[in-house]
């Protein structure tokens, strides 16, 4: 730390990342301590045109921040926990896990259509291997297309075509002398995200996209778009989704952060989820969902491992004793591997290797991104 009173926080520069870091900063702020934010460009941010699962080794959105911490240039880093690799440097720890936001996914459509109401062969955008597999498991007829960008960018790509068509319809009606709403008046009634979408050109029109509910809420956009919550029993969230992790290495900083921001329930739940992910293996190459909910003396845990096309699913639930939740989570993961998860992960690894070779990168694939 620069002084006994200062904490320098590393963060990505996106709107969502800054909102998350600002929330952590507000919990750390006090009369005795100055907390500053420093934006750090990451590997994941630099490769904007690549699919997230082609970005290289796990942690494309994390490593650059933590390197600053380990080098002593900054004191701590704020991450979306689901982007973090399960293996961390020995000198780095998760110092704080603030209270978690909702962990589930939502389907976003221009008109509020639910998943089972989408037309046959509807086009759905997502950059997540897990979401893609779960969508195909529920609706094998869907066409899944890659979707990258910050939360607002993804929403704009979804909303742009229908908004542009409606605006053009009103313009044409006005020119033909029809009794229709004034196009300028219609435009002023739109939300800011809709206005921004009007300026965007998209190559692939989508009927829906899937996002993390937490990212929408933290971005302040949840009430601006029609959403449908996807059931967490069939769309099991990514381990750590909705949670924020604050990493640090200096023992004094670790203790300060833990006292100020750590939420015991959220830490237990995310520890279980990340332990299952680590012990099952293949978290960055296979579609895997793990959800843990603390209920009294037990942690109700659901895990789901899928093939890429969603045709095969290994899933199970188990109540893990909170007293030894980490070791119980490891045992649960071992049982999942024996039930067939190991074979699905091995197949996912083969696909990942082929994809990497085709991309001339030769690297492992990765999941992660910018929707919390």
N, C-alpha and C positions, 0 to 999 in steps of 0.2 A: 504494500500500500504506500502511496506517496507520503501520507502523514497518518497519524493515528485517527484523524477525522475524515479522511477522504476515501471514497471508493470510486474507481473508474470502471464503468460497465461497458463491455463490448456488445454491439448489436448489429444485425444486418440493417440496411438502410431502407427496406421496404416499409410501406405504411403500417402493415400488420405487425412486423417485427418491432418497429418503433413504438407502437401502441403497447405491445407486451413489455418492452423494456421500460417504458414510462411507468407502467403499472408497478413493476418491481422497484423502480426508483422511488416511487411515492411511498412504498412500504419501508424503504431504507432511510428516507429523508428524516433528519432530526436536527435540532439546534446544534448538536455537537458534531455533525457529520455532513460533509458536502458530497453529493453523489452526482457524477457527470456521466453522460452518454457519449460514446465514440462509435461512429459508424464504420464498419469494416466490410469491404467487398469480399465475397466468398467465391470459391470455384463454381458453385451452383449458380450464382448470380451472373458470372462472367459468360457461362455457356447458355445463353438465353434461348437459343434456337434448338437445343438438343432435348430430346425426351428425358424426363427426370430419371427414368430407370436406365439411361445410357451415360450418366454423368461420371461414372468412375466408381471408385471405392466408396463404401458406406461413409457418410459424413461430409458429402460435398457442400452442404450448407452449414457445417459445424466447424470443420477443422481450422479454417482461417481465424475464427474467433478464439478458439482455445489455444492456438499457437501464440497469440498475443498474450494470453494469460500465463502460459508456461514460460514465456520469455521475460515475464515481469513488466511488459510494456503496459498492460492493463490488469486490473485486479480480479475481474469476474466477467462472465459472459452469459447472455440470456438467449436461450434456445427454445424452439418448439420441441418438446421432448420426443415426439414421434420421429423427428429427423436425426436423433442422436444414435450413433452406433452403440451396440451393447458392450463392446470392448473399449475401454478408455485407458489412457496413459496412467501409470501407477501414481504419478504426482498430482493427478487431477481428480476431483470428486464432485458429485452433485451436492452442492452446499445447501440448496434450498429448492423446495417444490411448493410453490404457492397453491392456494386452493384452486382446484381444477374446474374448468368450464365443462359444459355438456360434452360428452365424448363421442356422440354418434354422428352419422352422416345424414345429409338432407339431399333430396332430389329437388332441383330447381328447374322450373319450366317457365316460359313466357306467360302462360295462362293458368298455372296451378294444376296441370294434369298430373295425376298420380301414376306410379310406375306401371300398374296393371292396366291403366287406361291408355298408355302410349300406343300409337299405331304400330302394326306389324312392321318389323325392320326399321323401327325408329332409330335415329342417330343420337347417341349419348356420348358426351365428352368427359374424359377423365384421364389423368396422368398416372393413376395408381394401379399397379398390378392387382392388388387386393380388390379394389372396387370393381375393376373390369371383370375379374373372375366371379365375384358375387353377383354382378348384374347378369352375366351370362348364365349363372346357375339358376337365377330367378326367371330370366327371359332369354332363352338361347337364340331367339330371332333377332335380338338387338344388334345394331352395328356400333361398335365401340371405336371412337376416334380419339387421338391424342389431344390433350388440352394442357397447356402450360400458361404460366403467368401468375401475377398476384391475384388476389380475390376479385378486385374490381375489374381487372383485365379479363378474367374468365367470364364474369357476368356480362360484360360488354359484348364479348364474342357471342354469347348466347342470345342476348336481347336485340342486337343490331339488326338482323334481317327483317324481323317482324315489325319493328318500329319504323324502319326505313320504308317498308312497303305501305304501312298505314299513313305515314306522312305524305308519300307520293300520291296515294289515293285521294287524300284531302286536297292536295295541290291540283290534281287533275279535275276533281269535282268543282273546285273554285273556278278554274279556267273554263269549264263547260257550263258555268252558271247554275250548277246544282245547289240545292239548299243543304249545305253541309257545314260542319264546324270549321271555323277559320283555322288554317294551318299554323299560324303564329300563336294563336290562342291555345291550340292543342299543345304546341311545343312548350309554352310557359307552364302548362299544368303538369309536365313530366317531372320526375325526380331527377336529381343530379346524375345518378348513375345511368338513367335512361337518356339524358341529354348527351352525356359523354359517349354512349353507345351509338348515337346517331352519327357520330363522326368516324366511326370505325368501319373498316372494310374487312370482311372475313372470307376466307376461301372455302370453308366447309360450314354449311348451315347445320345447326344442331337442334334437335327437339328438346333436349334436356342436358343438364350437367349434374355431377354429384360433387358436393363439397362437404367439408367438415362444418358442423353447426357452430363450433367454437370460433372458427375463423370468420364466419359471417357475423356473428354477434360482436366479436372484438373489433371488427372493421366498421361496425355501426350500420351494416347493410341488411341485417336480417329482416327488418320490417319493410324494406324497399322492394323486395322481390317475392314472388309466390314460391313457397317451399312446402315440401312434404317430408316429414321425418321418416327415415327408413328404419324398419324394425331391427333392433340390435341383436335379436336372436338369429336372424339370417344374414344381416349385414354387420357382423361382429367388427367393431372398430379396430383400427391399428393400435398396437401397444403404445400407450402414452399419449394417444390422441386427446386433445383438449387440455393437456397439461403443459406447463412451462417448467423448464429446468434452468437453474442458475449454477454454473460451474465455477470453481475456484481452486486454487492450490495452496495459498498461504493459510496457515492454520488459524490465524487471528481473523482473517477475512471470512473463512469458512464458518467460524463460530458466530460472527456478527450476522452473516446472512441467514444462517440457520435459525437464530433467535428471532430475527425480524420477519422472515417470510415463510418459513417452513410450515406446511399444513399436514399434520400427522396422518389424517385419513388419506389424503391425496398421495402422500409418500408411500404408504402401505400398498395402496391399489396399484400404483405405477411400478413399484418394486416387483409385485407379483407378475404383472404383465410383461415387464422387460426380462424377468428371470425365465418365464416360459419361452419367450422369444429366443433368448440366448441359448437355452438348453435344447430347444427343438432344432435350432440352427436354420440357416437359409433365410434369415429375415429380410435381407436386401435383394433376394432373387426369387422368392416364392410368395404367393399370395397367402398371407397369414394375418388372422385377426385374433386378438386376445382382449377380453374385457373382464375386469375384476371390480367387484362392489363389496365394500366392507359392511357386513351385517352382524353386529354384535361380536361374538367370539370367533366368527368365521368370515372368510373372504370368498364370496360366491364368484367362481371363475368359469368363464366360457372360452373355449379355444376353437379355432376353425382353420384348417389348412386345406387349400384348394389346388386343383390343377389350373393351369393358365386359362383353359377354356371353360372352367366351371363345371365340367362334366363329372369330376370326382371330388368328393368332399370328405375329409376326416374331421369330425367334430365331437366334442365332449364337454360336459360340465362337471365341476367338482367343488365342494365346499372345503376350503383349506383352513386349518386352524391358524388364527392370527398370531398365536404365540410363536410359531415357527413357520411363518408364511413363505419365507424365501426358500427354505429347504423343501417344503411341501410343494411349492411351485415347480421346483426342479424334478421332483418325483412325478408330478403330473405330466410334465413335458416328456419324461422318459417313457411313460405309458403311451403317450400320443405317438411317439416314434415307433413303438412296437406295434401299434394298431395300423400303421401304414403311412404315417406322416413322413417317415424317412424316405420312402420310395417316391412320394410326391415331390419332396425337396430335391432329391437327386435328379429327377426329371426336369425340374425347374432349373437346376444348375446346368444341365446339358443345353437347354434352350438358351439360357443366359450366355453360355460360352459361344454358341452359334451366333447369337445376336452381336456379341462383342466382336467376333471375327469378321462378321459382315460389315460392321461399322469401322473396321480397321483400327479399333482401339485396343483390343486384347485385354480389356479390363473387366472386372466384375461389374454387374449391374447394381443399381441402387434405387431405392425408393426414398421419397422425401419431398419437400416442396414448401409451398407458401400458402397453406390453408389451415394451419394449426391442428 
